Structure formats: structure tokens, C-alpha cells
Amino acid sequence: MNRKSISSQYSRRKFIHDLSVNAGMAALAVNGLNLFSSCDDNKEKNKGSAMAKDNQNKLGIALVGLGNYAGGQLAPALEQTNDCYLAGIVTGTPSKIDTWKGKYNIPDKNIYNYQNFDSIKDNPDIDIVYVVLPNSMHAEYVIRAAKAGKHVICEKPMAITPEDCDRMIAACKEAGKMLSIGYRLHFEPYNVEMARLGTKKVYGNVKKMNAGFGFPIGDPTQWRLNKKLAGGGPLEDVGIYCIQGFCYTTGLDPIAVIAQEGPKTDKEKFRDVEQSLTWELEFPGNIICHGKASYSEGLNYLQAEAEKGVFELTSAFNYSGQKGNTPAGPMDLPKVNQQAKQMDDFAQAVKNKRPTPVPGEMGKRDVKIIQAIYQAMETGKKVEIR
């Protein structure tokens, strides 16, 4: 992608979406809007009955937060899932309700706001709550969902502090409910192949890795630039993908880090958070991994240098259109809907009472790594990760 062509007005979601389009994959199609239906009791009952019939043996998911990711990726993906479906929504914006009702055939009884959210406990249509809110709100709504007796998927990063992660994990365990983090790339074939090549030592031991993810952020009023809501800047938002890539490719957890903040070319826009940063994670076996996250340039790669050659994704973290190379030649793997695969896997885990491959404990690990990177960036010192 020609980085100069990326408009400074892009949002993170649009950037990742356009990466997918420019890589040759069409954006996920959203079903056309239905005409607004009558709200009388009989039609609501018919709507609920039709939903139940169409989704027999599937688990119902309620999306909490109807922002760009929920509307542009998760809801359309739920039309491609085999084991779950969009059963309900939770929103603080009443003007969105009619559009979602019409588009996804959601009955009134499955529509909630943040004030009556806890009454979701009485709704048998909803088995799973997917929290898609700003980072600082994750802990509250995961805990409330668990107390309401629902299994939970939480978007990444899991929370802002490890202590919040502990509270979330404890609440789900106490309720006897499963908790999963929205790490979609664990279900994407190219990233799964990176993990296989690294952990199986197909090209020998991994010696060094490099990863970068970034985009030029637009709207200066958005929550991602508000430290109270986001916890930080691009490290929290897109740098976490690099951290994940290092961990699943090596199959290891890092033990120490050094980091440096990049320059701020717009001090007003980035008054709360970093504009960019670089870091160096040390893993067992003296594996060194260099990462970069940015809100000012387009980055999207994951590379591993092993004893017998380099394997890499040159288009690594977007919603589709991954590309990769190995010493044996280009990767040629199936194209999938990452979010559909992710949500189906969690539904299967719930049904079969098996662990999710992306549990809350993994989310907590990554939050600890992020906090260590920020500490290293702020102090200029090497920080051990325990």
C-alpha cells in the first residue's frame, strides 16, 4: 500500500478494512435494510418465533456497544456463523435501534441499554455477551455480564490494568461462565501458519522477530486518543497485535523489555497518548523481538528470522487479504471470515464444555506486557516482566 495515499481522516477500522480491500479481498457485505416493521405485540411475537426457528441449536450473542467494529465486522460475521447468531443488542444510542432491528430482525425484548443491561439475566435467548466498548469499560461490563449468568467475549485489550483482568476472570469463574478475548487472528490461517512454523521449528529455532502495525489516525475527538478511555495510544490499539504475533509465533512469553516513545508531530492531538513507540521484547533463549505501533504511519507486517531462513506475513493483521512468504515459497492458504471463525469457536467451546484457546488469562498476560512496555518507555530503563 502506498502510505501517502492513506487519508489522515481514516479511522482505525476503515484503515484495516481498506488494507483488506487493497489486498484483493472485498469488504464483508452487509445485508440490505428491511423496511421498518410494525411494533405491535403480534408482530413482535412472530419475529421472536421466526428467530427461534431459524437459529435452533445456535447460541444467541448480544453485542454490547454498536460502534464501527460491531456494525461493520461482528454483526455481518454473525450472518456467516454456524454455531451462534445475533440475538440482541445493548446500546446507549436510541437512534441506532430501528436500523439494527430492521437489518437483523431483532425483537424489542432483546434490545437493552446500559441502565437496564443487568436484566439480560432473564432472557434465555442470549447465551453470550460480546463486550465491544472502549477499553476502560471492559471490566465493568464483563463482570456485569458474568453476574447476569452469561458467557462473555471481551474485545482486546482485555482491560487497562492486570488488576481489572483479575476481577474479570474471578467474576466469570464465580458465575461458572466462560471468558474469551476477541483475538480473531488465532483463527486466521496465515497467522496460524506463522505459529506452526515457529513453534514446530520448521525452519529451526527462531532467533529474531520484527512486527509493526499502525495507521494515520483521524478524528482528534475519538475515544482512542483519550487516555482515560483507551489506557494509552497505538500500543493499546494496534501494538497488541504485534505482541500477540511474537507470542504465538515463538510459543513463549517475554521476560523483559526496553522501549522508546516516538516524536510527536501533533502535540495537541496526542496530548494524552503517545503518537508512536518502538520496543524490544526479550524472550527465553535470547530471542529478541522488535515492535512498532503508530498513529501516524501505515505499518502491517510480522517477520521471523530462523536458523534456516525467514518466514513472514507482509500483510499480517488486517481483517482479510493476508499475504505471506516462507523459504519454500509464498503461502497459499484459505481465506476465511476471521470474526465468524472466532465466534463459532467460542460457541463450540461453550457447547462442548472445552477451554477457549484465547482465554482471559491470555488477555491478562498481554495487559501485563503492555504495562511493562509503557513503564520502560517512561523510565528509559529495562523492565522485567513477571
BELHU-V285074 format. One record per backbone hydrogen bond with DSSP energy under -0.5 kcal/mol. NH is the residue of the N-H (numbers start at 1). CO is the residue of the C=O. E is the energy in kcal/mol with one decimal. If there is no record, write none. Layout:
BEGIN
nh=<NH | NH>
co=<CO | CO>
e=<E | E>
END
This chain:
BEGIN
nh=<3 | 5 | 6 | 7 | 10 | 15 | 16 | 17 | 18 | 19 | 20 | 21 | 22 | 23 | 24 | 25 | 26 | 44 | 45 | 46 | 47 | 48 | 49 | 50 | 51 | 52 | 53 | 54 | 55 | 56 | 58 | 59 | 61 | 62 | 63 | 64 | 65 | 65 | 71 | 72 | 73 | 74 | 75 | 77 | 78 | 79 | 80 | 85 | 87 | 87 | 88 | 89 | 90 | 91 | 94 | 96 | 97 | 98 | 100 | 101 | 102 | 103 | 104 | 105 | 106 | 107 | 110 | 111 | 112 | 112 | 119 | 120 | 121 | 122 | 123 | 124 | 126 | 127 | 127 | 128 | 129 | 130 | 131 | 131 | 132 | 132 | 136 | 137 | 138 | 141 | 142 | 143 | 144 | 145 | 146 | 147 | 148 | 149 | 150 | 151 | 152 | 153 | 154 | 155 | 165 | 166 | 167 | 168 | 169 | 170 | 171 | 172 | 173 | 174 | 175 | 176 | 176 | 177 | 180 | 181 | 182 | 183 | 184 | 186 | 187 | 188 | 189 | 192 | 193 | 194 | 195 | 196 | 197 | 198 | 199 | 200 | 201 | 202 | 203 | 203 | 204 | 207 | 208 | 209 | 210 | 211 | 212 | 213 | 214 | 215 | 217 | 217 | 218 | 222 | 225 | 226 | 227 | 229 | 230 | 231 | 234 | 236 | 237 | 238 | 239 | 240 | 241 | 242 | 242 | 243 | 244 | 245 | 246 | 247 | 248 | 249 | 250 | 251 | 252 | 255 | 256 | 257 | 258 | 260 | 262 | 265 | 270 | 271 | 277 | 278 | 279 | 280 | 281 | 282 | 283 | 283 | 284 | 286 | 287 | 288 | 288 | 289 | 290 | 291 | 291 | 292 | 293 | 294 | 295 | 299 | 299 | 301 | 302 | 303 | 304 | 305 | 306 | 306 | 307 | 308 | 309 | 311 | 312 | 313 | 314 | 314 | 315 | 316 | 323 | 325 | 326 | 329 | 331 | 338 | 338 | 341 | 342 | 343 | 344 | 345 | 346 | 347 | 348 | 349 | 350 | 351 | 352 | 353 | 353 | 354 | 360 | 362 | 363 | 364 | 365 | 366 | 367 | 368 | 369 | 370 | 371 | 372 | 373 | 374 | 375 | 376 | 377 | 378 | 379 | 380 | 383 | 385 | 386>
co=<1 | 2 | 3 | 5 | 7 | 11 | 12 | 13 | 14 | 15 | 16 | 17 | 18 | 19 | 21 | 20 | 24 | 40 | 41 | 42 | 43 | 44 | 45 | 46 | 47 | 48 | 49 | 50 | 51 | 53 | 55 | 83 | 85 | 128 | 88 | 130 | 63 | 90 | 67 | 68 | 69 | 69 | 70 | 73 | 74 | 76 | 77 | 59 | 61 | 85 | 61 | 110 | 63 | 112 | 92 | 93 | 94 | 94 | 96 | 97 | 98 | 99 | 100 | 101 | 101 | 105 | 107 | 108 | 89 | 110 | 116 | 117 | 118 | 119 | 120 | 122 | 123 | 60 | 125 | 60 | 151 | 62 | 129 | 153 | 64 | 130 | 229 | 134 | 135 | 137 | 138 | 139 | 140 | 141 | 142 | 143 | 144 | 146 | 145 | 127 | 178 | 129 | 180 | 131 | 161 | 162 | 163 | 164 | 165 | 166 | 167 | 168 | 169 | 170 | 171 | 172 | 173 | 172 | 152 | 358 | 154 | 181 | 182 | 183 | 184 | 185 | 187 | 188 | 189 | 190 | 191 | 192 | 193 | 194 | 195 | 196 | 198 | 197 | 197 | 204 | 201 | 305 | 305 | 288 | 303 | 290 | 301 | 292 | 299 | 294 | 215 | 295 | 10 | 219 | 222 | 223 | 225 | 226 | 226 | 227 | 274 | 233 | 233 | 234 | 234 | 235 | 238 | 238 | 239 | 239 | 240 | 241 | 242 | 243 | 244 | 245 | 246 | 247 | 247 | 282 | 282 | 383 | 280 | 278 | 276 | 263 | 266 | 268 | 293 | 260 | 291 | 258 | 289 | 256 | 281 | 287 | 253 | 283 | 283 | 207 | 286 | 281 | 209 | 279 | 289 | 211 | 277 | 213 | 275 | 214 | 297 | 212 | 313 | 210 | 311 | 208 | 304 | 309 | 205 | 203 | 306 | 304 | 325 | 302 | 312 | 323 | 323 | 300 | 315 | 312 | 329 | 326 | 324 | 319 | 336 | 337 | 338 | 339 | 340 | 341 | 342 | 343 | 344 | 345 | 346 | 347 | 348 | 349 | 350 | 349 | 179 | 359 | 359 | 360 | 361 | 362 | 363 | 364 | 365 | 366 | 367 | 368 | 369 | 370 | 371 | 372 | 373 | 374 | 375 | 376 | 257 | 255 | 384>
e=<-0.8 | -1.7 | -1.4 | -0.6 | -1.7 | -2.3 | -2.4 | -2.5 | -3.0 | -2.2 | -1.7 | -1.9 | -3.0 | -1.2 | -1.9 | -2.4 | -0.5 | -2.0 | -2.3 | -2.3 | -2.6 | -2.3 | -2.3 | -2.6 | -2.3 | -2.2 | -2.2 | -2.5 | -1.5 | -0.9 | -1.9 | -2.4 | -2.9 | -2.5 | -1.9 | -3.0 | -0.8 | -2.6 | -2.6 | -2.9 | -1.9 | -2.3 | -2.8 | -2.0 | -2.0 | -1.2 | -2.2 | -2.0 | -2.5 | -0.9 | -1.7 | -1.8 | -2.4 | -2.3 | -0.6 | -2.2 | -1.4 | -0.5 | -2.0 | -3.0 | -2.5 | -2.4 | -2.4 | -1.2 | -0.8 | -0.5 | -1.8 | -1.9 | -2.7 | -0.5 | -1.7 | -2.2 | -1.5 | -1.8 | -1.8 | -0.7 | -1.2 | -2.3 | -0.6 | -2.5 | -2.8 | -2.9 | -0.6 | -2.9 | -2.7 | -0.7 | -2.4 | -2.4 | -1.4 | -1.8 | -2.4 | -2.3 | -2.3 | -2.0 | -2.4 | -2.4 | -1.3 | -1.9 | -2.1 | -2.2 | -2.8 | -2.4 | -2.7 | -2.1 | -1.6 | -2.3 | -1.8 | -2.2 | -2.7 | -2.5 | -2.2 | -1.9 | -2.3 | -2.7 | -1.7 | -0.7 | -0.8 | -2.9 | -2.3 | -2.8 | -2.6 | -2.7 | -1.5 | -1.5 | -1.9 | -1.0 | -0.5 | -2.4 | -2.1 | -1.8 | -1.9 | -2.1 | -3.0 | -2.1 | -2.8 | -2.2 | -0.8 | -1.6 | -0.6 | -0.5 | -1.7 | -3.2 | -1.6 | -2.1 | -2.3 | -2.2 | -1.9 | -2.0 | -2.0 | -1.8 | -0.8 | -1.9 | -1.1 | -1.3 | -1.7 | -1.9 | -0.7 | -0.9 | -3.0 | -2.4 | -0.6 | -0.8 | -1.4 | -2.6 | -3.2 | -0.9 | -1.3 | -0.7 | -0.5 | -2.0 | -2.5 | -2.5 | -2.3 | -2.1 | -3.0 | -1.7 | -2.0 | -2.1 | -0.7 | -3.4 | -1.2 | -2.0 | -1.6 | -2.8 | -2.8 | -0.7 | -2.1 | -1.2 | -2.1 | -2.6 | -2.3 | -2.8 | -3.0 | -3.0 | -0.5 | -3.0 | -0.6 | -0.8 | -1.0 | -1.4 | -0.5 | -2.7 | -2.8 | -2.6 | -0.5 | -1.2 | -2.1 | -1.3 | -2.8 | -1.6 | -0.6 | -2.1 | -2.2 | -3.2 | -2.8 | -3.4 | -0.6 | -2.6 | -1.3 | -2.8 | -1.4 | -2.1 | -2.6 | -3.2 | -0.5 | -1.2 | -1.4 | -0.6 | -1.2 | -2.4 | -1.6 | -1.9 | -2.7 | -0.6 | -1.0 | -2.4 | -2.6 | -2.6 | -2.5 | -2.3 | -1.7 | -2.3 | -2.6 | -2.2 | -2.5 | -2.6 | -2.8 | -0.8 | -0.6 | -1.8 | -0.8 | -0.8 | -1.5 | -2.6 | -2.0 | -2.0 | -1.9 | -2.4 | -2.0 | -2.6 | -2.5 | -1.9 | -2.4 | -2.4 | -2.2 | -2.4 | -2.5 | -2.5 | -2.1 | -2.0 | -2.8 | -2.4 | -0.6>
END
